[in-house]
Structures are given as structure tokens and as C-alpha cells.
Amino acid sequence: MEESSKGQKVKEQVVNTQGLVVSVSPHIRSEETVNKIMWTVSISLSPAFVMGVYFFGYKAIWVTAMCIVGSLFSEWFVQRLAGKEIAIRDGSAFLTGLLLGLNMPVTVPFYIPLLSSFVGVAITKQLFGGLGYNIFNPALMGRAFALITWPRAMTTWAAPTLSFAALDGKTTATPLGILKEEGLARLIEVFGDKAHLYKQLLVGYRAGSLGETSVIAILIGVAFLFYFRYISWHIPVSFLSTLAIGAWVFGGKTGLFSGEPIIHLLSGGLILGAFYMATDYVTCPAVKKGQVIFGIGCGLLTLLIRLKAGYPEGVMFAILIMNCLTPLIDRSVRSKVFGAKGKKK
């Protein structure tokens, strides 16, 4: 039992002859466990994974499998090396591998998923103390490592295909890439008209990472998470609304209030990042007010990178930067104890 007011850990328990354990209050009972939460979140990502396989073929299974295998092995290896209890059954390493796989282009060679998952799990998570102690989101750190180390491979996007057997080898730019480099008119021309553009962004028939293409598939999983109350609206809504308003005001080429917020909302990894990455229990603020601040910060940074930086996407970097600020945000917005006095000078 932790006495947070004194910063001391006190453990007291008495075991009687019948094996009854009596511990210090409070006694909180819950059916939720780490295992249940992790595996449930993984299941909620299955629609996005299925659509990735549908659009990019069997190579999507291969890339995702390499990320999952690399994550599980990395966790087992570090825990075995450190003499810790092997905890790969809790589902956290599997979830990290799945999320990392959904953030990969389907064209990457096998060693990139394996090495990226090692960085995400072994270095970002286990070297900081394991589950619950990592500062950064492990899957995003793995992807950031891959992007910085192999920028060409990580920005080579395959054109979607409806053939399960294989890709046709054709590469193309993502909608955000076209929007940044050639403008809105060219993006609409590529997709035919604006209505068809919106439709394809929702359904997912466009280039991108294998898990970020179908917004509808991701939102099905999100509804699953809201049903079980594993996430709240505070971070996603503040994240998305900040980006949408900013894109509408500053995202246009013809002046203020001429941007296309819907395209920014439906493109790239925004929906996957806002609902699955930014809401990570360990790396986001615990206080609701702090979560809103966290989401606004993610939205502003994503907008800044998309509009002003050389890289067309900014969700990953925005979340990682805000992960650094999570302790400061929590410390700034936490409630004061009623009746407590400040330190005497």
C-alpha cells in the first residue's frame, strides 16, 4: 500500500491459519486487469488490420507479424537477461508490435520491423523499468527510429491493390504528400472530385501505412474502446478539434479560413494516433484537465509540422514531444489537498 502523502511505501498484511489475507484499506475490487485491457485493445485493432490486408495483400500480414515477433522476442530476451519474470502473456508487447506494424509501409524489408520493435520494446520500455515506467510510447519510438534510420524505405508508399496475392510494385504519394507538395487542386484531380476524395479517405483506398488507410475500420475499433470505457474523449476530441480549427484557419493557400480541415482529419495517421497512441495510459496525463492540455498540444504540434515543416505528417513527432511534457502537465494541473498549507519560507 502506498502512502502518497508521505511518499513512503507501507506494506502490511496478516495471514491467518486458514490462509485468509487481511490487508490495509482501501480495498478496491475490479474485474479489469492489464491482460484483459491489452488483449481487448489488440482485438479492437483487428478491423484496421483486416482492411490493411485487403488493400495491400499478404505482405501486410508479413510486416505486422515481423513487428509482433520482434516485440515479443525483445521483451522475453530483456526480461530473461535481467532475471525478471517473463511477462509476454500480458499482451503489452503484442499490442506494441501490432501498433508498430500498422504504422509501417507494406514495402519495408524484414529487418526494419524487427529492429524497430527491438528499439520500441527493449530500449524504450524495458530499459526504463518495464510496463508502466516508460516515458515514450514504445510503438511510436520504434517507428521514429525506423523513419530516422531508413527515411527512404519508410516513405516509399505502395499503391493499394485489391489483389490478395501481391502488390503490383507501383508506388505513389500519400494524400498529405500530394497536398503539401502540389496543392489541393492536384489532390482533387488525382481522386476525381472532392466527394470521391472524402469517400476514399474514409474507406481507405489510398497510399499510406497499412493501418492508417481506412478511417471507418479504425473508428469501429474506437467504438469498441469507448464501449468498454478504456479511453475517454478528452485527448482525442481536443487533439482533433485543435487540428481541424487550425487547418481551417491557417491551412489554405488563399488566405485565412480557406483550409480543408476534413482532409487533414481523414489523412495520415491522425485518427489512429489520436485514439490509440495519444491515449496510452502510461505516457499521457492522468488528470482530465491535463489530458485536454495534452491533446491541444498534440494538435498544435501536428498542425505546425504539417504546414511548415518539410515532412507532410506530424502526428508521431507531436505525440512523442508531448510525452516529454506529461509529468510537467500532471504536476501543474493536479488538485491541491483541501486544507493543506504551502511550505513555510
C-alpha positions as a Markdown table, in Angstrom:
| # | Residue | x | y | z |
|---|---|---|---|---|
| 1 | Met | 0.0 | 0.0 | 0.0 |
| 2 | Glu | 1.3 | 3.4 | -0.9 |
| 3 | Glu | 1.0 | 6.4 | 1.3 |
| 4 | Ser | 1.3 | 9.1 | -1.3 |
| 5 | Ser | 1.1 | 12.0 | 1.2 |
| 6 | Lys | 4.3 | 10.9 | 2.9 |
| 7 | Gly | 5.9 | 9.4 | -0.2 |
| 8 | Gln | 6.6 | 6.1 | 1.7 |
| 9 | Lys | 5.6 | 2.6 | 0.8 |
| 10 | Val | 4.0 | 0.7 | 3.6 |
| 11 | Lys | 3.1 | -2.9 | 3.2 |
| 12 | Glu | 1.2 | -4.6 | 5.9 |
| 13 | Gln | -0.7 | -7.8 | 5.8 |
| 14 | Val | -1.6 | -10.6 | 8.2 |
| 15 | Val | -2.3 | -14.2 | 7.1 |
| 16 | Asn | -4.3 | -16.4 | 9.5 |
| 17 | Thr | -4.2 | -20.1 | 9.8 |
| 18 | Gln | -7.0 | -20.6 | 7.1 |
| 19 | Gly | -4.9 | -18.6 | 4.5 |
| 20 | Leu | -7.1 | -15.5 | 4.7 |
| 21 | Val | -5.1 | -12.4 | 3.7 |
| 22 | Val | -6.1 | -9.2 | 5.6 |
| 23 | Ser | -4.5 | -6.1 | 4.1 |
| 24 | Val | -4.7 | -2.4 | 4.9 |
| 25 | Ser | -7.6 | -0.4 | 3.3 |
| 26 | Pro | -8.7 | 0.8 | 0.9 |
| 27 | His | -10.0 | -2.4 | -0.7 |
| 28 | Ile | -10.7 | -1.8 | -4.3 |
| 29 | Arg | -12.1 | -4.7 | -6.5 |
| 30 | Ser | -12.2 | -4.6 | -10.2 |
| 31 | Glu | -12.5 | -7.1 | -13.0 |
| 32 | Glu | -10.2 | -5.2 | -15.2 |
| 33 | Thr | -6.6 | -6.5 | -15.5 |
| 34 | Val | -3.6 | -5.5 | -17.6 |
| 35 | Asn | -4.0 | -8.7 | -19.6 |
| 36 | Lys | -7.7 | -8.0 | -20.3 |
| 37 | Ile | -7.1 | -4.4 | -21.4 |
| 38 | Met | -4.2 | -5.1 | -23.6 |
| 39 | Trp | -5.8 | -8.0 | -25.4 |
| 40 | Thr | -9.1 | -6.1 | -25.8 |
| 41 | Val | -7.3 | -3.2 | -27.4 |
| 42 | Ser | -5.5 | -5.5 | -29.7 |
| 43 | Ile | -8.8 | -7.1 | -30.7 |
| 44 | Ser | -10.2 | -3.6 | -31.4 |
| 45 | Leu | -7.5 | -3.1 | -34.0 |
| 46 | Ser | -8.5 | -6.1 | -36.0 |
| 47 | Pro | -10.8 | -4.2 | -38.4 |
| 48 | Ala | -7.9 | -1.8 | -39.3 |
| 49 | Phe | -5.6 | -4.8 | -39.8 |
| 50 | Val | -8.1 | -6.6 | -41.9 |
| 51 | Met | -8.5 | -3.6 | -44.2 |
| 52 | Gly | -4.7 | -3.2 | -44.4 |
| 53 | Val | -4.5 | -6.8 | -45.7 |
| 54 | Tyr | -7.5 | -6.2 | -48.0 |
| 55 | Phe | -5.8 | -3.2 | -49.7 |
| 56 | Phe | -2.1 | -4.3 | -49.6 |
| 57 | Gly | -2.2 | -8.1 | -49.8 |
| 58 | Tyr | -0.4 | -10.7 | -47.9 |
| 59 | Lys | 2.7 | -8.5 | -47.3 |
| 60 | Ala | 0.7 | -6.6 | -44.7 |
| 61 | Ile | 0.5 | -9.9 | -42.7 |
| 62 | Trp | 4.2 | -10.4 | -43.1 |
| 63 | Val | 5.2 | -6.9 | -41.9 |
| 64 | Thr | 2.8 | -7.0 | -39.0 |
| 65 | Ala | 4.0 | -10.5 | -38.0 |
| 66 | Met | 7.6 | -9.3 | -38.0 |
| 67 | Cys | 6.8 | -6.5 | -35.7 |
| 68 | Ile | 4.9 | -8.7 | -33.3 |
| 69 | Val | 7.5 | -11.4 | -33.3 |
| 70 | Gly | 10.3 | -8.8 | -32.8 |
| 71 | Ser | 8.4 | -7.2 | -29.9 |
| 72 | Leu | 7.6 | -10.5 | -28.1 |
| 73 | Phe | 11.2 | -11.7 | -28.5 |
| 74 | Ser | 12.7 | -8.4 | -27.3 |
| 75 | Glu | 10.5 | -8.5 | -24.2 |
| 76 | Trp | 11.4 | -12.1 | -23.5 |
| 77 | Phe | 15.1 | -11.5 | -24.1 |
| 78 | Val | 15.5 | -8.5 | -21.8 |
| 79 | Gln | 13.4 | -10.0 | -19.0 |
| 80 | Arg | 15.3 | -13.3 | -19.3 |
| 81 | Leu | 18.6 | -11.4 | -19.3 |
| 82 | Ala | 17.6 | -9.3 | -16.3 |
| 83 | Gly | 16.3 | -12.3 | -14.3 |
| 84 | Lys | 12.8 | -11.0 | -14.3 |
| 85 | Glu | 9.6 | -12.9 | -14.6 |
| 86 | Ile | 8.6 | -13.4 | -18.2 |
| 87 | Ala | 5.5 | -11.3 | -18.8 |
| 88 | Ile | 4.9 | -11.6 | -22.6 |
| 89 | Arg | 1.4 | -13.1 | -21.8 |
| 90 | Asp | 0.1 | -9.8 | -20.5 |
| 91 | Gly | -0.4 | -8.7 | -24.1 |
| 92 | Ser | 1.5 | -5.4 | -23.9 |
| 93 | Ala | 4.4 | -6.5 | -26.2 |
| 94 | Phe | 1.9 | -8.0 | -28.6 |
| 95 | Leu | 0.0 | -4.7 | -28.7 |
| 96 | Thr | 3.2 | -2.7 | -29.2 |
| 97 | Gly | 4.1 | -4.9 | -32.2 |
| 98 | Leu | 0.6 | -4.7 | -33.7 |
| 99 | Leu | 0.6 | -0.9 | -33.4 |
| 100 | Leu | 4.1 | -0.7 | -34.9 |
| 101 | Gly | 3.1 | -2.9 | -37.8 |
| 102 | Leu | 0.1 | -0.8 | -38.5 |
| 103 | Asn | 2.4 | 2.2 | -38.7 |
| 104 | Met | 4.7 | 0.6 | -41.3 |
| 105 | Pro | 4.6 | 0.9 | -45.1 |
| 106 | Val | 3.9 | -2.5 | -46.6 |
| 107 | Thr | 7.1 | -2.3 | -48.7 |
| 108 | Val | 9.7 | -2.3 | -45.9 |
| 109 | Pro | 12.3 | -5.1 | -45.8 |
| 110 | Phe | 12.0 | -7.6 | -42.9 |
| 111 | Tyr | 14.9 | -6.2 | -40.8 |
| 112 | Ile | 13.2 | -2.8 | -40.3 |
| 113 | Pro | 10.2 | -4.2 | -38.4 |
| 114 | Leu | 12.5 | -6.5 | -36.3 |
| 115 | Leu | 15.0 | -3.8 | -35.3 |
| 116 | Ser | 12.3 | -1.1 | -34.8 |
| 117 | Ser | 10.4 | -3.4 | -32.4 |
| 118 | Phe | 13.6 | -4.1 | -30.5 |
| 119 | Val | 14.1 | -0.3 | -30.0 |
| 120 | Gly | 10.4 | 0.1 | -29.1 |
| 121 | Val | 10.2 | -2.7 | -26.5 |
| 122 | Ala | 13.8 | -3.4 | -25.3 |
| 123 | Ile | 15.1 | 0.1 | -25.1 |
| 124 | Thr | 12.0 | 2.4 | -24.8 |
| 125 | Lys | 10.1 | 0.2 | -22.5 |
| 126 | Gln | 12.2 | -2.4 | -20.7 |
| 127 | Leu | 15.3 | -0.3 | -20.0 |
| 128 | Phe | 13.1 | 2.3 | -18.3 |
| 129 | Gly | 11.7 | -0.4 | -15.9 |
| 130 | Gly | 9.1 | -2.2 | -17.9 |
| 131 | Leu | 5.4 | -1.7 | -18.3 |
| 132 | Gly | 4.2 | 1.4 | -16.5 |
| 133 | Tyr | 7.6 | 3.1 | -16.4 |
| 134 | Asn | 8.3 | 4.1 | -20.0 |
| 135 | Ile | 8.3 | 7.8 | -20.8 |
| 136 | Phe | 7.6 | 7.5 | -24.5 |
| 137 | Asn | 5.1 | 5.4 | -26.4 |
| 138 | Pro | 7.1 | 2.3 | -27.4 |
| 139 | Ala | 5.4 | 1.8 | -30.8 |
| 140 | Leu | 6.0 | 5.4 | -31.8 |
| 141 | Met | 9.6 | 5.3 | -30.7 |
| 142 | Gly | 10.1 | 2.3 | -32.8 |
| 143 | Arg | 8.6 | 4.0 | -35.8 |
| 144 | Ala | 10.6 | 7.2 | -35.2 |
| 145 | Phe | 13.8 | 5.1 | -35.1 |
| 146 | Ala | 12.9 | 3.5 | -38.4 |
| 147 | Leu | 12.0 | 6.8 | -40.1 |
| 148 | Ile | 15.2 | 8.4 | -39.0 |
| 149 | Thr | 17.4 | 5.5 | -39.8 |
| 150 | Trp | 15.8 | 4.4 | -43.1 |
| 151 | Pro | 13.9 | 7.5 | -44.4 |
| 152 | Arg | 13.6 | 6.3 | -48.0 |
| 153 | Ala | 12.2 | 2.9 | -47.1 |
| 154 | Met | 9.8 | 4.4 | -44.6 |
| 155 | Thr | 8.5 | 7.0 | -47.0 |
| 156 | Thr | 8.1 | 4.7 | -50.0 |
| 157 | Trp | 4.3 | 4.1 | -50.3 |
| 158 | Ala | 2.7 | 1.3 | -52.3 |
| 159 | Ala | -0.4 | 2.0 | -54.2 |
| 160 | Pro | -3.3 | 0.0 | -52.8 |
| 161 | Thr | -4.4 | -3.1 | -54.6 |
| 162 | Leu | -7.4 | -5.4 | -54.3 |
| 163 | Ser | -5.4 | -8.4 | -55.1 |
| 164 | Phe | -4.6 | -10.5 | -52.1 |
| 165 | Ala | -1.7 | -12.3 | -53.8 |
| 166 | Ala | 0.8 | -9.4 | -54.0 |
| 167 | Leu | 1.4 | -5.8 | -54.7 |
| 168 | Asp | 1.9 | -4.7 | -58.3 |
| 169 | Gly | 5.0 | -2.8 | -57.4 |
| 170 | Lys | 3.6 | 0.6 | -58.2 |
| 171 | Thr | 4.4 | 3.4 | -55.7 |
| 172 | Thr | 2.6 | 6.6 | -55.2 |
| 173 | Ala | 2.4 | 9.6 | -52.8 |
| 174 | Thr | 0.0 | 9.8 | -49.8 |
| 175 | Pro | -2.8 | 12.4 | -49.9 |
| 176 | Leu | -0.9 | 14.5 | -47.4 |
| 177 | Gly | 2.2 | 14.3 | -49.5 |
| 178 | Ile | 0.3 | 15.5 | -52.6 |
| 179 | Leu | -1.5 | 18.2 | -50.6 |
| 180 | Lys | 1.8 | 19.6 | -49.3 |
| 181 | Glu | 3.9 | 19.3 | -52.5 |
| 182 | Glu | 1.3 | 20.0 | -55.2 |
| 183 | Gly | -1.7 | 21.6 | -53.5 |
| 184 | Leu | -5.4 | 20.9 | -53.0 |
| 185 | Ala | -6.3 | 21.3 | -56.7 |
| 186 | Arg | -3.9 | 18.5 | -57.7 |
| 187 | Leu | -5.1 | 16.3 | -54.9 |
| 188 | Ile | -8.7 | 16.6 | -56.0 |
| 189 | Glu | -7.6 | 16.0 | -59.6 |
| 190 | Val | -5.9 | 12.7 | -58.6 |
| 191 | Phe | -9.1 | 11.5 | -56.9 |
| 192 | Gly | -11.6 | 12.9 | -59.5 |
| 193 | Asp | -13.6 | 15.3 | -57.3 |
| 194 | Lys | -13.9 | 16.3 | -53.7 |
| 195 | Ala | -16.7 | 14.0 | -52.8 |
| 196 | His | -14.8 | 11.0 | -54.2 |
| 197 | Leu | -11.7 | 12.1 | -52.3 |
| 198 | Tyr | -13.6 | 12.2 | -49.0 |
| 199 | Lys | -15.1 | 8.7 | -49.7 |
| 200 | Gln | -11.7 | 7.2 | -50.4 |
| 201 | Leu | -10.2 | 8.7 | -47.3 |
| 202 | Leu | -12.9 | 7.2 | -45.3 |
| 203 | Val | -12.9 | 3.8 | -46.9 |
| 204 | Gly | -9.1 | 3.6 | -47.2 |
| 205 | Tyr | -8.3 | 3.1 | -50.9 |
| 206 | Arg | -5.1 | 5.3 | -50.8 |
| 207 | Ala | -1.4 | 5.1 | -50.1 |
| 208 | Gly | -0.1 | 5.1 | -46.6 |
| 209 | Ser | 0.9 | 2.9 | -43.7 |
| 210 | Leu | -1.1 | -0.3 | -43.7 |
| 211 | Gly | -3.2 | 0.6 | -40.6 |
| 212 | Glu | -3.9 | 4.2 | -41.2 |
| 213 | Thr | -5.7 | 4.0 | -44.5 |
| 214 | Ser | -9.3 | 3.0 | -43.5 |
| 215 | Val | -10.8 | 5.6 | -41.1 |
| 216 | Ile | -14.0 | 3.6 | -40.9 |
| 217 | Ala | -12.2 | 0.5 | -39.8 |
| 218 | Ile | -10.3 | 2.4 | -37.1 |
| 219 | Leu | -13.4 | 4.1 | -35.8 |
| 220 | Ile | -15.1 | 0.7 | -35.4 |
| 221 | Gly | -12.3 | -0.3 | -33.1 |
| 222 | Val | -12.6 | 3.1 | -31.3 |
| 223 | Ala | -16.3 | 2.5 | -30.7 |
| 224 | Phe | -15.3 | -0.8 | -29.1 |
| 225 | Leu | -12.9 | 1.0 | -26.7 |
| 226 | Phe | -15.5 | 3.6 | -25.8 |
| 227 | Tyr | -18.0 | 0.9 | -25.0 |
| 228 | Phe | -15.6 | -0.7 | -22.5 |
| 229 | Arg | -14.6 | 2.7 | -21.2 |
| 230 | Tyr | -10.9 | 2.1 | -21.9 |
| 231 | Ile | -10.5 | 5.6 | -23.3 |
| 232 | Ser | -12.2 | 8.9 | -22.7 |
| 233 | Trp | -13.0 | 11.8 | -25.1 |
| 234 | His | -10.6 | 14.3 | -23.5 |
| 235 | Ile | -7.4 | 13.7 | -25.5 |
| 236 | Pro | -8.9 | 12.6 | -28.9 |
| 237 | Val | -11.5 | 15.4 | -29.1 |
| 238 | Ser | -9.1 | 18.2 | -28.0 |
| 239 | Phe | -6.5 | 16.8 | -30.4 |
| 240 | Leu | -8.8 | 16.5 | -33.4 |
| 241 | Ser | -10.7 | 19.8 | -32.8 |
| 242 | Thr | -7.4 | 21.8 | -32.4 |
| 243 | Leu | -6.0 | 20.4 | -35.6 |
| 244 | Ala | -9.3 | 20.9 | -37.5 |
| 245 | Ile | -9.7 | 24.5 | -36.4 |
| 246 | Gly | -6.1 | 25.3 | -37.1 |
| 247 | Ala | -6.2 | 23.7 | -40.5 |
| 248 | Trp | -9.3 | 25.6 | -41.5 |
| 249 | Val | -7.9 | 28.9 | -40.3 |
| 250 | Phe | -4.2 | 28.6 | -41.5 |
| 251 | Gly | -4.2 | 25.6 | -43.9 |
| 252 | Gly | -5.4 | 27.4 | -47.0 |
| 253 | Lys | -3.2 | 28.9 | -49.8 |
| 254 | Thr | -5.6 | 31.8 | -50.5 |
| 255 | Gly | -5.6 | 33.3 | -47.0 |
| 256 | Leu | -7.2 | 32.8 | -43.6 |
| 257 | Phe | -10.2 | 30.5 | -43.2 |
| 258 | Ser | -9.7 | 28.8 | -46.5 |
| 259 | Gly | -8.2 | 25.5 | -45.4 |
| 260 | Glu | -9.6 | 22.0 | -45.7 |
| 261 | Pro | -10.0 | 20.5 | -42.2 |
| 262 | Ile | -11.8 | 17.4 | -43.3 |
| 263 | Ile | -8.8 | 16.3 | -45.5 |
| 264 | His | -6.4 | 16.9 | -42.6 |
| 265 | Leu | -8.7 | 14.9 | -40.2 |
| 266 | Leu | -9.0 | 11.9 | -42.5 |
| 267 | Ser | -5.5 | 11.8 | -43.9 |
| 268 | Gly | -2.3 | 10.3 | -42.5 |
| 269 | Gly | -2.2 | 8.6 | -39.1 |
| 270 | Leu | -4.2 | 11.2 | -37.2 |
| 271 | Ile | -7.2 | 9.0 | -36.3 |
| 272 | Leu | -5.0 | 6.1 | -35.3 |
| 273 | Gly | -2.7 | 8.3 | -33.4 |
| 274 | Ala | -5.4 | 10.4 | -31.6 |
| 275 | Phe | -7.3 | 7.4 | -30.3 |
| 276 | Tyr | -4.7 | 4.7 | -29.9 |
| 277 | Met | -1.3 | 6.3 | -29.4 |
| 278 | Ala | -2.1 | 9.6 | -27.6 |
| 279 | Thr | -4.4 | 7.9 | -25.1 |
| 280 | Asp | -1.7 | 5.4 | -23.9 |
| 281 | Tyr | -2.3 | 5.1 | -20.1 |
| 282 | Val | 1.4 | 5.3 | -19.3 |
| 283 | Thr | 2.6 | 8.2 | -21.4 |
| 284 | Cys | -0.4 | 10.6 | -21.2 |
| 285 | Pro | -1.5 | 12.7 | -18.3 |
| 286 | Ala | -3.7 | 11.1 | -15.6 |
| 287 | Val | -5.7 | 14.2 | -14.8 |
| 288 | Lys | -8.6 | 15.0 | -17.2 |
| 289 | Lys | -7.7 | 18.7 | -17.4 |
| 290 | Gly | -4.2 | 17.7 | -18.2 |
| 291 | Gln | -5.4 | 15.3 | -20.9 |
| 292 | Val | -7.2 | 18.2 | -22.6 |
| 293 | Ile | -4.0 | 20.3 | -22.5 |
| 294 | Phe | -2.1 | 17.2 | -23.8 |
| 295 | Gly | -4.5 | 16.9 | -26.7 |
| 296 | Ile | -4.4 | 20.6 | -27.6 |
| 297 | Gly | -0.6 | 20.4 | -27.6 |
| 298 | Cys | -0.6 | 17.4 | -29.9 |
| 299 | Gly | -3.0 | 19.2 | -32.3 |
| 300 | Leu | -0.9 | 22.3 | -32.4 |
| 301 | Leu | 2.4 | 20.5 | -33.0 |
| 302 | Thr | 0.8 | 18.3 | -35.7 |
| 303 | Leu | -0.5 | 21.3 | -37.5 |
| 304 | Leu | 2.8 | 23.1 | -37.2 |
| 305 | Ile | 4.7 | 20.2 | -38.7 |
| 306 | Arg | 2.2 | 19.5 | -41.5 |
| 307 | Leu | 2.0 | 23.2 | -42.6 |
| 308 | Lys | 5.5 | 24.5 | -42.0 |
| 309 | Ala | 8.0 | 21.5 | -41.8 |
| 310 | Gly | 9.5 | 19.5 | -44.6 |
| 311 | Tyr | 7.7 | 16.4 | -43.5 |
| 312 | Pro | 4.0 | 16.1 | -44.6 |
| 313 | Glu | 2.9 | 14.2 | -41.4 |
| 314 | Gly | 3.4 | 15.3 | -37.8 |
| 315 | Val | 1.3 | 13.0 | -35.6 |
| 316 | Met | 4.1 | 10.8 | -34.4 |
| 317 | Phe | 6.5 | 13.6 | -33.5 |
| 318 | Ala | 3.7 | 15.6 | -31.9 |
| 319 | Ile | 2.8 | 12.8 | -29.5 |
| 320 | Leu | 6.4 | 12.0 | -28.6 |
| 321 | Ile | 7.1 | 15.6 | -27.8 |
| 322 | Met | 4.0 | 15.9 | -25.6 |
| 323 | Asn | 5.1 | 12.6 | -23.9 |
| 324 | Cys | 8.1 | 14.5 | -22.6 |
| 325 | Leu | 5.7 | 17.1 | -21.1 |
| 326 | Thr | 3.3 | 14.7 | -19.4 |
| 327 | Pro | 5.0 | 14.8 | -15.9 |
| 328 | Leu | 5.0 | 18.6 | -16.1 |
| 329 | Ile | 1.4 | 18.8 | -17.1 |
| 330 | Asp | 0.2 | 16.4 | -14.4 |
| 331 | Arg | 2.2 | 18.4 | -11.8 |
| 332 | Ser | 0.7 | 21.7 | -13.0 |
| 333 | Val | -3.0 | 20.7 | -13.0 |
| 334 | Arg | -3.2 | 18.3 | -10.1 |
| 335 | Ser | -5.7 | 19.3 | -7.4 |
| 336 | Lys | -4.5 | 20.8 | -4.1 |
| 337 | Val | -5.3 | 18.9 | -0.9 |
| 338 | Phe | -8.1 | 20.6 | 0.9 |
| 339 | Gly | -6.7 | 22.4 | 4.0 |
| 340 | Ala | -3.1 | 21.9 | 3.0 |
| 341 | Lys | -0.7 | 24.8 | 3.6 |
| 342 | Gly | 2.2 | 25.8 | 1.4 |
| 343 | Lys | 5.8 | 25.4 | 2.5 |
| 344 | Lys | 7.0 | 27.9 | 5.1 |
| 345 | Lys | 9.8 | 30.1 | 4.0 |
